[in-house]
Amino acid sequence: MVQRVSRKSVSIQAPRTEVADWYPAGKVPAVIAHAGRAARKRFLEFFTATIRNENTRLAYARAVGQFFGWCQEHDLELVDIEPIHVAAYIEQHPGAPPTVKQHLAAIRVLFDWLVIGQVLAMNPASSVRGPKHVVKRGKTPVLDKEQARQLLDSIDTAKLSGLRDRALIAVMVFSFARVTAAVSLRVEDYYQDGKRWWFRFREKGGKLHQVPAHHSAEAYLDAYLLAARIGDDKKLPLFQSISRKGVVTGNQMTRNDAFRMVKRRAKAAGIPESTCNHTFRATGITAYLDNGGTIENAQAIAAHESPRTTKLYDRTGDEITLDEIERILI
């Protein structure tokens, strides 16, 4: 991998954000620092003012940090960078095609921002093309219905942690929810409207997405809320960390907390070690489509912008393909 950006840099005051953590004390890559105060300020503004999603912010910070580290290694100043340099960097990038495309996108939008701020006259990345990458089938590991049921039934619900973990997995499976949206739920986001209970997820871009609660998810969540005794405090996180004494702490679980929990529960249940947070979104979509659901409705439940994205999670064709292959009798 290309080395991180050099710590030989110049400080400028910046808000306390993830980017300020990536560039401690507001430091910026040396290539940007050498370009003057306007470039430094514009660079920090790109991350603190234009990117609201923290995951995107960190990914873009790493991408441009690696690029400017490469530029410094090749004695390139900011004004010297041309399309041929960006193309050379992309050509030798050791990452997989999706990673390379993401890094190029980060470099391109940053240079756009610098051009708009009159730091540069042109965007040297605008004409550079990344590697072709066409995906028709996602790589997310998927559980079949028996494995999903095996996992849920294997969780020891004698402890509060077991009730919480079963409820969280059920929310992700039966609502096609992203783990970040699931762990970000507040108690008030599980609410009753008429005779049905609903979830209110906060999706990418700050969008609110309402999904009816499946009866299994509803039952598991009610059991957890009753044991945790947090149903009346609507502003509390729904899924909280649990102390050694076996009580909720009031602190929201993170997606990393969920990841460690899923790995631990999957190992105990004897299901594939590749099982991860995203497995449950794909598992729910596949089970839904296998039972006659439509790709359009799956798209709506999952809050996908395009049905092509939803189709990446559909593994209903795997069994058909295997059956056809077994017809080759020799």
HUWO-V229240 format. One record per residue. N is the residue number from 0. RES is the residue in three letters. PSI is psi in radians with two decimals (* if undefined). NEAR is the number of other ideal C-beta (glycine too) atoms within 12 Angstrom. D_FIRST is the distance of its C-alpha to the first C-alpha in Angstrom with 2 decimals. Layout:
{{N;RES;PSI;NEAR;D_FIRST} {N;RES;PSI;NEAR;D_FIRST}}
This chain:
{{0;MET;2.63;16;0.00} {1;VAL;2.41;27;3.79} {2;GLN;2.70;18;6.18} {3;ARG;2.85;23;8.88} {4;VAL;2.52;31;12.02} {5;SER;2.58;25;14.42} {6;ARG;0.03;20;17.39} {7;LYS;1.66;18;19.71} {8;SER;3.07;29;21.28} {9;VAL;2.45;26;24.67} {10;SER;2.61;18;26.20} {11;ILE;2.46;25;28.08} {12;GLN;2.37;16;29.79} {13;ALA;2.69;27;28.15} {14;PRO;2.72;17;29.19} {15;ARG;1.76;14;27.88} {16;THR;3.10;23;25.34} {17;GLU;-0.62;24;21.96} {18;VAL;-0.67;35;20.56} {19;ALA;-0.50;23;22.65} {20;ASP;-0.66;20;21.05} {21;TRP;-0.68;33;17.50} {22;TYR;1.49;39;18.97} {23;PRO;2.45;17;21.59} {24;ALA;0.47;18;25.11} {25;GLY;0.27;27;24.30} {26;LYS;2.68;28;22.07} {27;VAL;2.85;45;20.13} {28;PRO;2.59;40;17.44} {29;ALA;-0.63;30;19.18} {30;VAL;-0.70;37;19.26} {31;ILE;-0.75;46;21.22} {32;ALA;-0.70;30;23.28} {33;HIS;-0.27;25;24.43} {34;ALA;-0.10;29;25.68} {35;GLY;2.97;23;28.38} {36;ARG;-0.69;18;29.65} {37;ALA;-0.71;19;30.02} {38;ALA;-0.72;34;26.35} {39;ARG;-0.81;31;25.38} {40;LYS;-0.77;26;27.91} {41;ARG;-0.66;30;26.99} {42;PHE;-0.85;45;23.28} {43;LEU;-0.64;40;24.29} {44;GLU;-0.58;27;26.95} {45;PHE;-0.75;35;24.55} {46;PHE;-0.68;39;23.03} {47;THR;-0.42;30;26.26} {48;ALA;-0.43;18;28.76} {49;THR;-0.35;23;27.36} {50;ILE;2.00;27;25.07} {51;ARG;-0.50;16;27.09} {52;ASN;2.16;19;24.94} {53;GLU;-0.57;22;22.92} {54;ASN;-0.74;18;20.25} {55;THR;-0.71;24;19.82} {56;ARG;-0.81;29;19.91} {57;LEU;-0.71;23;17.07} {58;ALA;-0.76;27;14.88} {59;TYR;-0.63;34;15.81} {60;ALA;-0.75;37;15.40} {61;ARG;-0.74;32;11.74} {62;ALA;-0.89;40;11.33} {63;VAL;-0.49;46;13.48} {64;GLY;-0.74;37;12.27} {65;GLN;-0.69;36;8.82} {66;PHE;-0.82;45;11.04} {67;PHE;-0.47;44;13.57} {68;GLY;-0.70;28;11.38} {69;TRP;-0.72;34;10.58} {70;CYS;-0.72;34;14.35} {71;GLN;-0.70;31;15.39} {72;GLU;-0.49;23;13.72} {73;HIS;0.32;21;15.81} {74;ASP;0.72;13;18.85} {75;LEU;2.23;27;19.28} {76;GLU;2.89;22;21.65} {77;LEU;-0.77;34;21.90} {78;VAL;-0.24;21;25.01} {79;ASP;-0.26;18;23.53} {80;ILE;2.19;37;20.86} {81;GLU;2.94;25;22.20} {82;PRO;-0.64;21;21.44} {83;ILE;-0.54;17;20.39} {84;HIS;-0.77;29;17.59} {85;VAL;-0.74;37;16.33} {86;ALA;-0.69;23;16.81} {87;ALA;-0.70;21;14.93} {88;TYR;-0.79;35;11.82} {89;ILE;-0.65;35;12.30} {90;GLU;-0.66;18;13.14} {91;GLN;0.03;19;10.00} {92;HIS;2.25;28;7.71} {93;PRO;-0.09;16;6.12} {94;GLY;2.92;25;7.60} {95;ALA;2.77;16;11.23} {96;PRO;-0.77;18;13.99} {97;PRO;-0.66;20;15.02} {98;THR;-0.75;23;11.74} {99;VAL;-0.74;30;11.69} {100;LYS;-0.70;25;15.37} {101;GLN;-0.74;29;15.09} {102;HIS;-0.70;38;12.77} {103;LEU;-0.70;37;15.25} {104;ALA;-0.73;26;18.08} {105;ALA;-0.78;35;17.04} {106;ILE;-0.74;40;16.82} {107;ARG;-0.81;29;20.10} {108;VAL;-0.55;26;22.06} {109;LEU;-0.79;45;21.14} {110;PHE;-0.63;38;22.41} {111;ASP;-0.78;22;25.42} {112;TRP;-0.69;31;26.15} {113;LEU;-0.60;38;26.02} {114;VAL;-0.79;22;28.33} {115;ILE;-0.62;18;30.73} {116;GLY;0.13;25;30.86} {117;GLN;0.48;13;31.77} {118;VAL;-0.62;28;28.90} {119;LEU;2.73;29;27.93} {120;ALA;-0.48;15;30.27} {121;MET;2.79;19;28.01} {122;ASN;1.90;25;24.83} {123;PRO;-0.18;32;22.59} {124;ALA;-0.15;35;20.54} {125;SER;-0.55;22;23.72} {126;SER;-0.03;17;24.18} {127;VAL;2.34;29;20.65} {128;ARG;2.43;18;20.38} {129;GLY;-3.13;28;17.49} {130;PRO;2.60;20;17.41} {131;LYS;2.41;10;20.46} {132;HIS;1.85;16;20.20} {133;VAL;2.17;11;23.54} {134;VAL;2.15;17;23.99} {135;LYS;-0.22;12;27.48} {136;ARG;2.20;19;26.91} {137;GLY;2.82;25;24.76} {138;LYS;-0.08;17;22.65} {139;THR;2.20;28;24.10} {140;PRO;2.40;27;26.09} {141;VAL;2.44;36;29.78} {142;LEU;2.53;36;32.72} {143;ASP;3.07;23;36.10} {144;LYS;-0.67;21;39.15} {145;GLU;-0.71;15;40.22} {146;GLN;-0.70;26;36.89} {147;ALA;-0.75;36;36.79} {148;ARG;-0.68;21;40.36} {149;GLN;-0.73;22;39.64} {150;LEU;-0.86;35;36.93} {151;LEU;-0.71;35;39.21} {152;ASP;-0.35;22;42.20} {153;SER;-0.25;22;40.39} {154;ILE;2.21;33;39.72} {155;ASP;1.93;18;42.27} {156;THR;0.25;23;43.95} {157;ALA;-0.36;12;46.22} {158;LYS;2.69;19;43.75} {159;LEU;-0.65;31;42.74} {160;SER;-0.63;33;39.04} {161;GLY;-0.72;28;39.86} {162;LEU;-0.72;33;41.75} {163;ARG;-0.83;42;38.94} {164;ASP;-0.73;42;36.24} {165;ARG;-0.71;40;38.49} {166;ALA;-0.74;45;39.27} {167;LEU;-0.80;46;35.66} {168;ILE;-0.73;48;34.69} {169;ALA;-0.69;39;37.89} {170;VAL;-0.74;46;37.17} {171;MET;-0.68;48;33.79} {172;VAL;-0.90;40;35.39} {173;PHE;-0.16;36;38.64} {174;SER;0.01;45;37.45} {175;PHE;0.56;44;34.11} {176;ALA;2.46;45;32.72} {177;ARG;2.58;33;29.09} {178;VAL;-0.67;35;28.44} {179;THR;-0.71;29;27.94} {180;ALA;-0.64;36;31.30} {181;ALA;-0.84;48;32.97} {182;VAL;-0.24;36;32.13} {183;SER;-0.07;30;33.05} {184;LEU;2.44;44;36.57} {185;ARG;2.89;26;39.46} {186;VAL;-0.65;27;42.73} {187;GLU;-0.27;20;44.32} {188;ASP;-0.08;32;41.85} {189;TYR;1.76;37;43.60} {190;TYR;2.79;23;46.98} {191;GLN;2.32;17;50.14} {192;ASP;1.85;14;51.41} {193;GLY;-2.23;8;54.71} {194;LYS;-0.08;10;54.62} {195;ARG;2.64;16;50.87} {196;TRP;2.55;28;47.98} {197;TRP;2.79;26;44.89} {198;PHE;2.47;41;41.33} {199;ARG;1.77;31;40.09} {200;PHE;2.56;34;36.31} {201;ARG;1.85;25;34.31} {202;GLU;-3.08;27;31.79} {203;LYS;2.50;22;29.07} {204;GLY;0.22;14;30.53} {205;GLY;0.21;12;33.22} {206;LYS;2.40;16;35.21} {207;LEU;2.32;18;37.79} {208;HIS;2.02;30;38.14} {209;GLN;2.31;24;41.19} {210;VAL;2.31;36;41.35} {211;PRO;2.53;25;44.41} {212;ALA;2.19;32;43.96} {213;HIS;2.57;27;44.33} {214;HIS;-0.57;15;47.20} {215;SER;-0.80;25;45.03} {216;ALA;-0.68;35;42.51} {217;GLU;-0.79;27;45.55} {218;ALA;-0.77;22;47.17} {219;TYR;-0.68;35;44.11} {220;LEU;-0.68;40;43.44} {221;ASP;-0.70;22;47.12} {222;ALA;-0.71;24;47.18} {223;TYR;-0.81;37;44.21} {224;LEU;-0.67;29;45.72} {225;LEU;-0.74;18;49.06} {226;ALA;-0.63;25;47.67} {227;ALA;-0.38;33;45.41} {228;ARG;0.79;17;48.29} {229;ILE;0.14;32;46.21} {230;GLY;-0.41;22;47.81} {231;ASP;-0.28;12;49.95} {232;ASP;1.61;17;47.33} {233;LYS;-0.37;17;45.83} {234;LYS;-0.13;14;43.22} {235;LEU;2.67;24;41.50} {236;PRO;2.46;30;38.22} {237;LEU;-0.81;38;39.19} {238;PHE;1.92;47;36.60} {239;GLN;2.74;33;36.56} {240;SER;2.76;27;35.22} {241;ILE;2.32;28;37.93} {242;SER;2.98;14;39.09} {243;ARG;-0.37;10;40.01} {244;LYS;-0.08;10;43.55} {245;GLY;0.46;17;42.74} {246;VAL;2.72;19;43.24} {247;VAL;2.60;29;41.09} {248;THR;-0.25;22;39.66} {249;GLY;-0.14;21;39.64} {250;ASN;2.36;16;35.85} {251;GLN;2.43;27;33.90} {252;MET;2.57;33;31.55} {253;THR;2.95;21;27.92} {254;ARG;-0.50;26;25.84} {255;ASN;-0.64;17;24.02} {256;ASP;-0.78;28;27.53} {257;ALA;-0.69;37;28.32} {258;PHE;-0.82;24;25.28} {259;ARG;-0.68;20;26.28} {260;MET;-0.80;36;29.85} {261;VAL;-0.76;39;29.14} {262;LYS;-0.72;23;27.28} {263;ARG;-0.78;23;30.20} {264;ARG;-0.65;36;32.83} {265;ALA;-0.73;32;31.33} {266;LYS;-0.75;17;31.28} {267;ALA;-0.55;20;34.84} {268;ALA;-0.19;27;36.01} {269;GLY;0.48;16;34.66} {270;ILE;2.95;32;32.75} {271;PRO;2.40;22;29.30} {272;GLU;-0.31;16;26.52} {273;SER;-0.16;19;24.30} {274;THR;2.31;35;26.64} {275;CYS;-3.10;30;25.04} {276;ASN;-0.75;36;26.30} {277;HIS;-0.28;32;25.92} {278;THR;-0.65;38;27.86} {279;PHE;-0.54;45;31.10} {280;ARG;-0.81;42;30.83} {281;ALA;-0.66;40;30.35} {282;THR;-0.78;45;33.05} {283;GLY;-0.77;41;35.53} {284;ILE;-0.76;43;35.08} {285;THR;-0.77;38;35.46} {286;ALA;-0.69;32;38.54} {287;TYR;-0.83;32;40.04} {288;LEU;-0.60;30;39.74} {289;ASP;-0.42;23;40.97} {290;ASN;0.34;14;44.07} {291;GLY;0.07;11;44.96} {292;GLY;2.80;22;43.07} {293;THR;2.67;17;42.07} {294;ILE;-0.55;25;38.64} {295;GLU;-0.75;16;40.03} {296;ASN;-0.63;20;41.09} {297;ALA;-0.70;34;37.87} {298;GLN;-0.75;26;36.07} {299;ALA;-0.73;23;38.46} {300;ILE;-0.71;33;38.08} {301;ALA;-0.15;40;34.28} {302;ALA;0.70;29;34.35} {303;HIS;2.53;28;32.19} {304;GLU;-0.53;15;32.55} {305;SER;2.47;15;32.71} {306;PRO;-0.37;20;34.20} {307;ARG;-0.60;17;31.36} {308;THR;-0.77;24;29.05} {309;THR;-0.67;30;31.69} {310;LYS;-0.46;26;32.01} {311;LEU;-0.44;27;28.43} {312;TYR;-0.11;38;29.72} {313;ASP;1.98;36;32.84} {314;ARG;0.34;30;32.92} {315;THR;-0.40;27;36.69} {316;GLY;-0.18;18;36.36} {317;ASP;-0.78;20;34.62} {318;GLU;-0.67;17;37.97} {319;ILE;-0.78;14;39.76} {320;THR;-0.77;13;37.32} {321;LEU;-0.75;13;37.70} {322;ASP;-0.70;11;41.48} {323;GLU;-0.68;11;41.57} {324;ILE;-0.67;11;39.49} {325;GLU;-0.14;11;41.96} {326;ARG;-0.20;10;44.71} {327;ILE;1.59;8;43.64} {328;LEU;2.07;5;46.33} {329;ILE;*;4;46.65}}
